[in-house]
Amino acid sequence: MIFFFRNQEPLIVRPTSETMIWHMFGRWIMSYRDLPLKINQWANVVRWELRTRPFLRSTEFLWQEGHTAHATSEEARATAEEMLDEYAALCEKMLALPVVKGLKSPTERFAGAEDTYTIEALMQNGWALQSGTSHFLGQARVSRIVSRIVSHRVSHKVSHTHTDSPYAPYARP
């Protein structure tokens, strides 16, 4: 969709990244030999929020996200946990920002995810600031959408791919 606002540049609204990425995964993944498949994406994002917070998130910001597909649940979960460790190391070692790693509750996790791993930083007012997430999506959400069924390289058991969607630490404040 394209919107025009009083003599300004047009604003183009796109579907979520998952819509585009998983469509392409469905074309790229033909067998277990194509796995794991890991994609990194950067995009400018606009969020229409009632109140933005300076230095935390403005209306438009740069968004980084990754999407992965794996042959097994163990590989996918290990990747989600590995990315969370990377985000925590970046915050703590490069930004001198201490964070706490954890697992979101079922009501707080990313829609459709089996697990959402998070790093949280403490703000001056005592509130926790979600500073990065990594989602283990499993098979239920995305792999069935792309309808890609692969045979496991050892057991030859046929199944859908297992997926992750790790996000950068500064992408989801």
N, C-alpha and C positions, 0 to 999 in steps of 0.2 A: 504494500500500500504506500502511496505517496501523499503526504500532507503538505500544504503550503500555509505559512503563517505570515500575514501582513508584510508583503514585499521582502520576505527573507528567503534564504535558500530552502529548497524543498527538503523535507525530512522523510526518509525512506524507512518504513517499518518492515523488518524482516522476521521470519519465523525464528524460533530458538535454534541455537547451534546444533542441538541434538537432532533436530529434524533434518538438517542438511548433512551432518557428519554421518549419521547412521544410514541414510540413503546411500551415501558413497561407500560405506563399509559393506553394504549389501552387494555392491558391484565389485569391490576389490577382493573380498574374502571368498575364495573358491574351495580351499581345503585347509587342513591343519598346517600345511606348509606355509601358508600366508600368515600364520599366527606366531607370536603375538604381533598385533598391528597397533602402533602407537602414533597418535597424531597430536600435535601441539598447535593451538590457534590463538591469535591475538585479534581483537576487534574493538572498535570504539562502540560504547554502549550508552544509551540515554535512558535514564530512569526518571519518571515523573513522580517525584516524592514531594510531599507537603513541605517537609523541612529537610534540607540537606545540612550536613555538618562539615564545616571547613576542615580540611586536612584528612577527613575520613572518607567522604564521598560527596562529589558534586553531582549536578544533574547529568553531565557527560563525563565518562572516564574510560580509561583503557582497561580492557578485560582480557585476561589470559586464562585459557582452559585447555585441558588435555582430555583425550578420549582414547580408550584402549579396548582391545578385544583379545581374549585369551582362550586357549583350548580347555583349561581346567579352572575350577573355582579357586583352587589353591594359588594358582599363578595370578589370577585377577585380584584376589584379596591381598596377596603379598605386594603387588604393585600399588594398590591403594594405600597400604601401610607405609611402603617405601616413600611415596610422594609426601605423605604427612610428615615423615621424619625429615625429608628434604626441606619442607616449608618451615618446620620448627628450627632447623639448623640455620637457615637463611635469616630468620627473625632474630635468633639469639646471637649468632656469631657475626653477622654482617650489619645488622640494624641495632644491636644491643637492646633488643626488645624481648624480655622474658615472656614465655608463653607456657600454657599448660595444655598438654595433649589429652584428648578424651574421645569418647564415643557419644554421639547425640542419642537422646531418647527416641522412641518410636514416633512421638508426636512432633519432634523437632527435626527429624532427618529429612533429607531431600526426597521429594515426591517420587515414589517408585523404587527407591534405593532399599537394599536389604540392610545396609549399614552406612552411616555417615560418620567419618572420622573428622575431628576438628582440632584446631589450635585456637586457644582463647588468650587474649591479653587483658590485663587489668587496667582500667582507665582510672583517672584521678578521683572520679566520683564513686569509685568502688564497683562500678558495673563491669561485667565481662564483655569484651568486644570480640566477636567471632572474627578471627584474622585469617583463616584459611580452612578449606574443607577438601576432603577427598572422599568420593562416594564409591562404595562397592555396590554395583547394580545387579550383579548376579545374572541370571538368565531371563527372569520374568519380564523385565521392562523392554529393553532395547533389542536384544538378540532375536526375540520373536517377531519384532516389528520388521527387521530386515530379512526375516525368514531364511537365515543362513544356517544350514545344518552341516556340521563337519564331522568326519570320522576321526577319532582319537588316534594319534600316531602309533601307540603301542597296543592298546586293547581293541582297537577298531570299533569301539562303541560309538554309536552315532548320537550326537547331541547338538544343541544350540551352543553358540559361543557364550563365554562369560565376559562381562563387561565392567569397566570402571569409568569414572568421570572425575579425575582429580583436577582441582582448581588451585590457582596460585594463591599465596597468602594474602596478597593485597587485592585480590579480585572480589572478595566477598566480605567487606568490613561490616 
